[in-house]
Amino acid sequence: MVVDMNNMIERFNLMAEVGSTPQGGISRLALSEEDKQARDLLVSWMKELNLLVSIDDVGNVYGKMEGKNPHASPLVLGSHLDIP
């Protein structure tokens, strides 16, 4: 897998714009409109990667990509998009 650093930085900056404050910070409280915008943006990126996207009852977003090796261990990553 090759990581396009320019793309990664661009996406990081796009996500940082969601909920940005005039003082230069970010505010994305859980279940706020800004939190929803951040989750929607993440979902759009997951769909671009052809991930199987699911969202649970409390808004957690999951993206799943089937592996090619049935004997390989799964890889799970997690993070938060809500920022006080």
Distance bins in CASP14 RR format, pairs under 12 A and 6 or more apart:
PFRMAT RR
TARGET T0000
AUTHOR 0000-0000-0000
RMODE 2
METHOD distances of the structure
MODEL  1
1 49 0 0 0 0 0 1 0 0 0 0 0
1 65 0 0 0 0 0 1 0 0 0 0 0
1 75 0 0 0 0 0 1 0 0 0 0 0
2 8 0 0 0 0 0 1 0 0 0 0 0
3 9 0 0 0 0 0 1 0 0 0 0 0
3 11 0 0 0 0 0 1 0 0 0 0 0
4 10 0 0 0 0 1 0 0 0 0 0 0
4 11 0 0 0 0 1 0 0 0 0 0 0
5 11 0 0 0 0 0 1 0 0 0 0 0
5 12 0 0 0 0 0 1 0 0 0 0 0
6 12 0 0 0 0 0 1 0 0 0 0 0
6 13 0 0 0 0 0 1 0 0 0 0 0
7 13 0 0 0 0 0 1 0 0 0 0 0
7 14 0 0 0 0 0 1 0 0 0 0 0
7 45 0 0 0 0 0 1 0 0 0 0 0
7 48 0 0 0 0 0 1 0 0 0 0 0
7 49 0 0 0 0 0 1 0 0 0 0 0
8 14 0 0 0 0 0 1 0 0 0 0 0
8 15 0 0 0 0 0 1 0 0 0 0 0
8 45 0 0 0 0 0 1 0 0 0 0 0
9 15 0 0 0 0 0 1 0 0 0 0 0
9 16 0 0 0 0 0 1 0 0 0 0 0
10 16 0 0 0 0 0 1 0 0 0 0 0
10 17 0 0 0 0 0 1 0 0 0 0 0
10 45 0 0 0 0 0 1 0 0 0 0 0
11 17 0 0 0 0 0 1 0 0 0 0 0
11 18 0 0 0 0 0 1 0 0 0 0 0
11 38 0 0 0 0 0 1 0 0 0 0 0
11 41 0 0 0 0 1 0 0 0 0 0 0
11 42 0 0 0 0 1 0 0 0 0 0 0
11 44 0 0 0 0 0 1 0 0 0 0 0
11 45 1 0 0 1 0 0 0 0 0 0 0
11 46 0 0 0 0 0 1 0 0 0 0 0
11 48 0 0 0 0 0 1 0 0 0 0 0
11 49 0 0 0 0 0 1 0 0 0 0 0
12 18 0 0 0 0 0 1 0 0 0 0 0
12 26 0 0 0 0 0 1 0 0 0 0 0
12 41 0 0 0 0 0 1 0 0 0 0 0
12 42 0 0 0 0 0 1 0 0 0 0 0
12 45 0 0 0 0 0 1 0 0 0 0 0
13 20 0 0 0 0 0 1 0 0 0 0 0
13 26 0 0 0 0 0 1 0 0 0 0 0
13 41 0 0 0 0 0 1 0 0 0 0 0
14 20 0 0 0 0 0 1 0 0 0 0 0
14 37 0 0 0 0 0 1 0 0 0 0 0
14 38 0 0 0 0 1 0 0 0 0 0 0
14 40 0 0 0 0 0 1 0 0 0 0 0
14 41 1 0 0 1 0 0 0 0 0 0 0
14 42 0 0 0 0 0 1 0 0 0 0 0
14 44 0 0 0 0 0 1 0 0 0 0 0
14 45 0 0 0 0 1 0 0 0 0 0 0
15 26 0 0 0 0 1 0 0 0 0 0 0
15 28 0 0 0 0 1 0 0 0 0 0 0
15 34 0 0 0 0 0 1 0 0 0 0 0
15 35 0 0 0 0 0 1 0 0 0 0 0
15 37 0 0 0 0 1 0 0 0 0 0 0
15 38 1 0 0 1 0 0 0 0 0 0 0
15 39 0 0 0 0 0 1 0 0 0 0 0
15 40 0 0 0 0 0 1 0 0 0 0 0
15 41 1 0 0 1 0 0 0 0 0 0 0
15 42 1 0 0 1 0 0 0 0 0 0 0
15 44 0 0 0 0 0 1 0 0 0 0 0
15 45 0 0 0 0 1 0 0 0 0 0 0
15 79 0 0 0 0 0 1 0 0 0 0 0
15 80 0 0 0 0 0 1 0 0 0 0 0
15 81 1 0 0 1 0 0 0 0 0 0 0
15 83 0 0 0 0 0 1 0 0 0 0 0
16 24 0 0 0 0 1 0 0 0 0 0 0
16 25 0 0 0 0 1 0 0 0 0 0 0
16 26 1 0 0 1 0 0 0 0 0 0 0
16 27 0 0 0 0 0 1 0 0 0 0 0
16 28 0 0 0 0 0 1 0 0 0 0 0
16 34 0 0 0 0 0 1 0 0 0 0 0
16 38 0 0 0 0 1 0 0 0 0 0 0
16 41 0 0 0 0 0 1 0 0 0 0 0
16 81 0 0 0 0 0 1 0 0 0 0 0
16 83 0 0 0 0 1 0 0 0 0 0 0
17 24 0 0 0 0 0 1 0 0 0 0 0
17 25 0 0 0 0 0 1 0 0 0 0 0
17 26 0 0 0 0 1 0 0 0 0 0 0
17 28 0 0 0 0 0 1 0 0 0 0 0
17 34 0 0 0 0 0 1 0 0 0 0 0
17 37 0 0 0 0 1 0 0 0 0 0 0
17 38 0 0 0 0 1 0 0 0 0 0 0
17 41 0 0 0 0 1 0 0 0 0 0 0
18 25 0 0 0 0 0 1 0 0 0 0 0
18 26 1 0 0 1 0 0 0 0 0 0 0
18 27 0 0 0 0 1 0 0 0 0 0 0
18 28 1 0 0 1 0 0 0 0 0 0 0
18 32 0 0 0 0 0 1 0 0 0 0 0
18 33 0 0 0 0 1 0 0 0 0 0 0
18 34 1 0 1 0 0 0 0 0 0 0 0
18 35 0 0 0 0 1 0 0 0 0 0 0
18 36 0 0 0 0 1 0 0 0 0 0 0
18 37 1 0 1 0 0 0 0 0 0 0 0
18 38 1 0 1 0 0 0 0 0 0 0 0
18 39 0 0 0 0 1 0 0 0 0 0 0
18 40 0 0 0 0 1 0 0 0 0 0 0
18 41 1 0 0 1 0 0 0 0 0 0 0
18 42 0 0 0 0 1 0 0 0 0 0 0
18 44 0 0 0 0 0 1 0 0 0 0 0
18 81 0 0 0 0 1 0 0 0 0 0 0
18 82 0 0 0 0 0 1 0 0 0 0 0
18 83 0 0 0 0 1 0 0 0 0 0 0
19 25 0 0 0 0 1 0 0 0 0 0 0
19 26 1 0 1 0 0 0 0 0 0 0 0
19 27 1 0 1 0 0 0 0 0 0 0 0
19 28 1 0 1 0 0 0 0 0 0 0 0
19 29 0 0 0 0 1 0 0 0 0 0 0
19 32 0 0 0 0 1 0 0 0 0 0 0
19 33 0 0 0 0 1 0 0 0 0 0 0
19 34 1 0 1 0 0 0 0 0 0 0 0
19 35 0 0 0 0 1 0 0 0 0 0 0
19 36 0 0 0 0 0 1 0 0 0 0 0
19 37 1 0 0 1 0 0 0 0 0 0 0
19 38 1 0 0 1 0 0 0 0 0 0 0
19 41 0 0 0 0 0 1 0 0 0 0 0
19 81 0 0 0 0 0 1 0 0 0 0 0
19 82 0 0 0 0 0 1 0 0 0 0 0
19 83 0 0 0 0 1 0 0 0 0 0 0
19 84 0 0 0 0 0 1 0 0 0 0 0
20 26 1 0 1 0 0 0 0 0 0 0 0
20 27 0 0 0 0 1 0 0 0 0 0 0
20 28 0 0 0 0 1 0 0 0 0 0 0
20 34 0 0 0 0 1 0 0 0 0 0 0
20 37 0 0 0 0 0 1 0 0 0 0 0
20 38 0 0 0 0 0 1 0 0 0 0 0
20 83 0 0 0 0 0 1 0 0 0 0 0
21 27 1 0 1 0 0 0 0 0 0 0 0
21 28 0 0 0 0 0 1 0 0 0 0 0
21 29 0 0 0 0 0 1 0 0 0 0 0
21 34 0 0 0 0 0 1 0 0 0 0 0
21 83 0 0 0 0 0 1 0 0 0 0 0
21 84 0 0 0 0 0 1 0 0 0 0 0
25 34 0 0 0 0 0 1 0 0 0 0 0
25 83 0 0 0 0 1 0 0 0 0 0 0
25 84 0 0 0 0 0 1 0 0 0 0 0
26 32 0 0 0 0 0 1 0 0 0 0 0
26 34 0 0 0 0 1 0 0 0 0 0 0
26 35 0 0 0 0 0 1 0 0 0 0 0
26 37 0 0 0 0 0 1 0 0 0 0 0
26 38 0 0 0 0 1 0 0 0 0 0 0
26 80 0 0 0 0 0 1 0 0 0 0 0
26 81 0 0 0 0 0 1 0 0 0 0 0
26 82 0 0 0 0 0 1 0 0 0 0 0
26 83 1 0 1 0 0 0 0 0 0 0 0
26 84 0 0 0 0 1 0 0 0 0 0 0
27 33 0 0 0 0 0 1 0 0 0 0 0
27 34 1 0 0 1 0 0 0 0 0 0 0
27 35 0 0 0 0 1 0 0 0 0 0 0
27 37 0 0 0 0 0 1 0 0 0 0 0
27 38 0 0 0 0 0 1 0 0 0 0 0
27 82 0 0 0 0 1 0 0 0 0 0 0
27 83 1 0 0 1 0 0 0 0 0 0 0
27 84 1 0 0 1 0 0 0 0 0 0 0
28 34 1 0 1 0 0 0 0 0 0 0 0
28 35 1 0 1 0 0 0 0 0 0 0 0
28 36 0 0 0 0 1 0 0 0 0 0 0
28 37 0 0 0 0 1 0 0 0 0 0 0
28 38 1 0 1 0 0 0 0 0 0 0 0
28 39 0 0 0 0 1 0 0 0 0 0 0
28 40 0 0 0 0 0 1 0 0 0 0 0
28 41 0 0 0 0 0 1 0 0 0 0 0
28 42 0 0 0 0 0 1 0 0 0 0 0
28 80 0 0 0 0 1 0 0 0 0 0 0
28 81 1 0 0 1 0 0 0 0 0 0 0
28 82 1 0 1 0 0 0 0 0 0 0 0
28 83 1 0 1 0 0 0 0 0 0 0 0
28 84 0 0 0 0 1 0 0 0 0 0 0
29 35 1 0 0 1 0 0 0 0 0 0 0
29 36 0 0 0 0 0 1 0 0 0 0 0
29 38 0 0 0 0 0 1 0 0 0 0 0
29 80 0 0 0 0 0 1 0 0 0 0 0
29 81 0 0 0 0 0 1 0 0 0 0 0
29 82 1 0 0 1 0 0 0 0 0 0 0
29 83 1 0 0 1 0 0 0 0 0 0 0
29 84 1 0 0 1 0 0 0 0 0 0 0
30 36 0 0 0 0 0 1 0 0 0 0 0
30 38 0 0 0 0 0 1 0 0 0 0 0
30 39 0 0 0 0 0 1 0 0 0 0 0
30 58 0 0 0 0 1 0 0 0 0 0 0
30 59 0 0 0 0 1 0 0 0 0 0 0
30 60 0 0 0 0 0 1 0 0 0 0 0
30 80 0 0 0 0 1 0 0 0 0 0 0
30 81 0 0 0 0 1 0 0 0 0 0 0
30 82 1 0 1 0 0 0 0 0 0 0 0
30 83 0 0 0 0 1 0 0 0 0 0 0
30 84 0 0 0 0 1 0 0 0 0 0 0
31 38 0 0 0 0 0 1 0 0 0 0 0
31 39 0 0 0 0 0 1 0 0 0 0 0
31 58 0 0 0 0 1 0 0 0 0 0 0
31 59 0 0 0 0 1 0 0 0 0 0 0
31 60 0 0 0 0 0 1 0 0 0 0 0
31 81 0 0 0 0 0 1 0 0 0 0 0
31 82 1 0 0 1 0 0 0 0 0 0 0
32 38 0 0 0 0 1 0 0 0 0 0 0
32 39 0 0 0 0 0 1 0 0 0 0 0
32 81 0 0 0 0 0 1 0 0 0 0 0
32 82 1 0 0 1 0 0 0 0 0 0 0
32 83 0 0 0 0 0 1 0 0 0 0 0
32 84 0 0 0 0 0 1 0 0 0 0 0
33 39 0 0 0 0 0 1 0 0 0 0 0
33 40 0 0 0 0 0 1 0 0 0 0 0
33 82 0 0 0 0 0 1 0 0 0 0 0
34 40 0 0 0 0 0 1 0 0 0 0 0
34 41 0 0 0 0 0 1 0 0 0 0 0
34 81 0 0 0 0 1 0 0 0 0 0 0
34 82 0 0 0 0 1 0 0 0 0 0 0
34 83 0 0 0 0 1 0 0 0 0 0 0
34 84 0 0 0 0 0 1 0 0 0 0 0
35 41 0 0 0 0 0 1 0 0 0 0 0
35 42 0 0 0 0 0 1 0 0 0 0 0
35 58 0 0 0 0 0 1 0 0 0 0 0
35 59 0 0 0 0 1 0 0 0 0 0 0
35 60 0 0 0 0 0 1 0 0 0 0 0
35 61 0 0 0 0 0 1 0 0 0 0 0
35 80 0 0 0 0 1 0 0 0 0 0 0
35 81 1 0 0 1 0 0 0 0 0 0 0
35 82 1 0 1 0 0 0 0 0 0 0 0
35 83 0 0 0 0 1 0 0 0 0 0 0
35 84 0 0 0 0 0 1 0 0 0 0 0
36 42 0 0 0 0 0 1 0 0 0 0 0
36 43 0 0 0 0 0 1 0 0 0 0 0
36 55 0 0 0 0 0 1 0 0 0 0 0
36 59 0 0 0 0 1 0 0 0 0 0 0
36 61 0 0 0 0 0 1 0 0 0 0 0
36 81 0 0 0 0 1 0 0 0 0 0 0
36 82 0 0 0 0 0 1 0 0 0 0 0
37 43 0 0 0 0 0 1 0 0 0 0 0
37 44 0 0 0 0 0 1 0 0 0 0 0
37 81 0 0 0 0 1 0 0 0 0 0 0
37 82 0 0 0 0 0 1 0 0 0 0 0
38 44 0 0 0 0 0 1 0 0 0 0 0
38 45 0 0 0 0 0 1 0 0 0 0 0
38 59 0 0 0 0 0 1 0 0 0 0 0
38 61 0 0 0 0 1 0 0 0 0 0 0
38 79 0 0 0 0 0 1 0 0 0 0 0
38 80 0 0 0 0 1 0 0 0 0 0 0
38 81 1 0 1 0 0 0 0 0 0 0 0
38 82 1 0 0 1 0 0 0 0 0 0 0
38 83 0 0 0 0 1 0 0 0 0 0 0
39 45 0 0 0 0 0 1 0 0 0 0 0
39 46 0 0 0 0 0 1 0 0 0 0 0
39 53 0 0 0 0 0 1 0 0 0 0 0
39 55 1 0 0 1 0 0 0 0 0 0 0
39 56 0 0 0 0 0 1 0 0 0 0 0
39 58 0 0 0 0 0 1 0 0 0 0 0
39 59 1 0 0 1 0 0 0 0 0 0 0
39 60 0 0 0 0 1 0 0 0 0 0 0
39 61 1 0 1 0 0 0 0 0 0 0 0
39 62 0 0 0 0 0 1 0 0 0 0 0
39 63 0 0 0 0 0 1 0 0 0 0 0
39 79 0 0 0 0 0 1 0 0 0 0 0
39 80 0 0 0 0 0 1 0 0 0 0 0
39 81 1 0 0 1 0 0 0 0 0 0 0
39 82 0 0 0 0 1 0 0 0 0 0 0
40 46 0 0 0 0 0 1 0 0 0 0 0
40 47 0 0 0 0 0 1 0 0 0 0 0
40 53 0 0 0 0 0 1 0 0 0 0 0
40 55 0 0 0 0 0 1 0 0 0 0 0
40 59 0 0 0 0 0 1 0 0 0 0 0
40 61 0 0 0 0 1 0 0 0 0 0 0
40 81 0 0 0 0 0 1 0 0 0 0 0
41 47 0 0 0 0 0 1 0 0 0 0 0
41 48 0 0 0 0 0 1 0 0 0 0 0
41 61 0 0 0 0 0 1 0 0 0 0 0
41 81 0 0 0 0 1 0 0 0 0 0 0
42 48 0 0 0 0 0 1 0 0 0 0 0
42 49 0 0 0 0 0 1 0 0 0 0 0
42 51 0 0 0 0 0 1 0 0 0 0 0
42 53 0 0 0 0 1 0 0 0 0 0 0
42 55 0 0 0 0 0 1 0 0 0 0 0
42 59 0 0 0 0 0 1 0 0 0 0 0
42 60 0 0 0 0 0 1 0 0 0 0 0
42 61 1 0 1 0 0 0 0 0 0 0 0
42 62 0 0 0 0 0 1 0 0 0 0 0
42 63 0 0 0 0 1 0 0 0 0 0 0
42 78 0 0 0 0 0 1 0 0 0 0 0
42 79 0 0 0 0 1 0 0 0 0 0 0
42 80 0 0 0 0 0 1 0 0 0 0 0
42 81 1 0 0 1 0 0 0 0 0 0 0
42 82 0 0 0 0 0 1 0 0 0 0 0
43 49 0 0 0 0 0 1 0 0 0 0 0
43 51 0 0 0 0 1 0 0 0 0 0 0
43 52 0 0 0 0 0 1 0 0 0 0 0
43 53 1 0 1 0 0 0 0 0 0 0 0
43 54 0 0 0 0 1 0 0 0 0 0 0
43 55 1 0 0 1 0 0 0 0 0 0 0
43 59 0 0 0 0 0 1 0 0 0 0 0
43 60 0 0 0 0 0 1 0 0 0 0 0
43 61 1 0 1 0 0 0 0 0 0 0 0
43 62 0 0 0 0 0 1 0 0 0 0 0
43 63 0 0 0 0 1 0 0 0 0 0 0
43 81 0 0 0 0 0 1 0 0 0 0 0
44 51 0 0 0 0 0 1 0 0 0 0 0
44 53 0 0 0 0 1 0 0 0 0 0 0
44 61 0 0 0 0 0 1 0 0 0 0 0
45 51 0 0 0 0 1 0 0 0 0 0 0
45 53 0 0 0 0 1 0 0 0 0 0 0
45 61 0 0 0 0 0 1 0 0 0 0 0
45 63 0 0 0 0 0 1 0 0 0 0 0
45 81 0 0 0 0 0 1 0 0 0 0 0
46 52 0 0 0 0 1 0 0 0 0 0 0
46 53 1 0 1 0 0 0 0 0 0 0 0
46 54 0 0 0 0 1 0 0 0 0 0 0
46 55 0 0 0 0 0 1 0 0 0 0 0
46 61 1 0 0 1 0 0 0 0 0 0 0
46 62 0 0 0 0 1 0 0 0 0 0 0
46 63 1 0 1 0 0 0 0 0 0 0 0
46 64 0 0 0 0 1 0 0 0 0 0 0
46 65 0 0 0 0 1 0 0 0 0 0 0
46 77 0 0 0 0 0 1 0 0 0 0 0
47 53 1 0 0 1 0 0 0 0 0 0 0
47 54 0 0 0 0 0 1 0 0 0 0 0
47 61 0 0 0 0 0 1 0 0 0 0 0
47 63 0 0 0 0 1 0 0 0 0 0 0
47 64 0 0 0 0 0 1 0 0 0 0 0
47 65 0 0 0 0 0 1 0 0 0 0 0
48 63 0 0 0 0 0 1 0 0 0 0 0
49 63 0 0 0 0 1 0 0 0 0 0 0
49 64 0 0 0 0 0 1 0 0 0 0 0
49 65 1 0 0 1 0 0 0 0 0 0 0
50 63 0 0 0 0 0 1 0 0 0 0 0
50 64 0 0 0 0 0 1 0 0 0 0 0
50 65 1 0 0 1 0 0 0 0 0 0 0
50 66 0 0 0 0 0 1 0 0 0 0 0
51 61 0 0 0 0 0 1 0 0 0 0 0
51 62 0 0 0 0 1 0 0 0 0 0 0
51 63 1 0 1 0 0 0 0 0 0 0 0
51 64 1 0 1 0 0 0 0 0 0 0 0
51 65 1 0 1 0 0 0 0 0 0 0 0
51 66 0 0 0 0 1 0 0 0 0 0 0
51 67 0 0 0 0 0 1 0 0 0 0 0
51 77 0 0 0 0 0 1 0 0 0 0 0
52 61 0 0 0 0 0 1 0 0 0 0 0
52 62 0 0 0 0 1 0 0 0 0 0 0
52 63 1 0 0 1 0 0 0 0 0 0 0
52 64 1 0 1 0 0 0 0 0 0 0 0
52 65 1 0 0 1 0 0 0 0 0 0 0
52 66 1 0 0 1 0 0 0 0 0 0 0
52 67 0 0 0 0 0 1 0 0 0 0 0
53 59 0 0 0 0 0 1 0 0 0 0 0
53 60 0 0 0 0 0 1 0 0 0 0 0
53 61 1 0 0 1 0 0 0 0 0 0 0
53 62 1 0 0 1 0 0 0 0 0 0 0
53 63 1 0 1 0 0 0 0 0 0 0 0
53 64 1 0 0 1 0 0 0 0 0 0 0
53 65 0 0 0 0 0 1 0 0 0 0 0
54 60 0 0 0 0 1 0 0 0 0 0 0
54 61 1 0 0 1 0 0 0 0 0 0 0
54 62 1 0 1 0 0 0 0 0 0 0 0
54 63 1 0 0 1 0 0 0 0 0 0 0
54 64 1 0 0 1 0 0 0 0 0 0 0
55 61 1 0 1 0 0 0 0 0 0 0 0
55 62 1 0 0 1 0 0 0 0 0 0 0
55 63 0 0 0 0 1 0 0 0 0 0 0
56 62 1 0 0 1 0 0 0 0 0 0 0
56 63 0 0 0 0 0 1 0 0 0 0 0
58 82 0 0 0 0 0 1 0 0 0 0 0
59 80 0 0 0 0 0 1 0 0 0 0 0
59 81 0 0 0 0 0 1 0 0 0 0 0
59 82 0 0 0 0 0 1 0 0 0 0 0
60 78 0 0 0 0 1 0 0 0 0 0 0
60 79 0 0 0 0 0 1 0 0 0 0 0
60 80 0 0 0 0 1 0 0 0 0 0 0
60 81 0 0 0 0 0 1 0 0 0 0 0
60 82 0 0 0 0 0 1 0 0 0 0 0
61 77 0 0 0 0 0 1 0 0 0 0 0
61 78 0 0 0 0 1 0 0 0 0 0 0
61 79 0 0 0 0 0 1 0 0 0 0 0
61 80 0 0 0 0 0 1 0 0 0 0 0
61 81 0 0 0 0 1 0 0 0 0 0 0
61 82 0 0 0 0 0 1 0 0 0 0 0
62 76 0 0 0 0 1 0 0 0 0 0 0
62 77 0 0 0 0 0 1 0 0 0 0 0
62 78 0 0 0 0 1 0 0 0 0 0 0
63 75 0 0 0 0 0 1 0 0 0 0 0
63 76 0 0 0 0 0 1 0 0 0 0 0
63 77 0 0 0 0 1 0 0 0 0 0 0
63 78 0 0 0 0 0 1 0 0 0 0 0
64 74 0 0 0 0 1 0 0 0 0 0 0
64 75 0 0 0 0 0 1 0 0 0 0 0
64 76 0 0 0 0 1 0 0 0 0 0 0
64 77 0 0 0 0 0 1 0 0 0 0 0
65 74 0 0 0 0 0 1 0 0 0 0 0
65 75 0 0 0 0 1 0 0 0 0 0 0
65 76 0 0 0 0 0 1 0 0 0 0 0
65 77 0 0 0 0 0 1 0 0 0 0 0
66 72 0 0 0 0 0 1 0 0 0 0 0
66 74 0 0 0 0 0 1 0 0 0 0 0
67 73 0 0 0 0 0 1 0 0 0 0 0
67 74 0 0 0 0 1 0 0 0 0 0 0
67 75 0 0 0 0 1 0 0 0 0 0 0
69 75 0 0 0 0 0 1 0 0 0 0 0
END
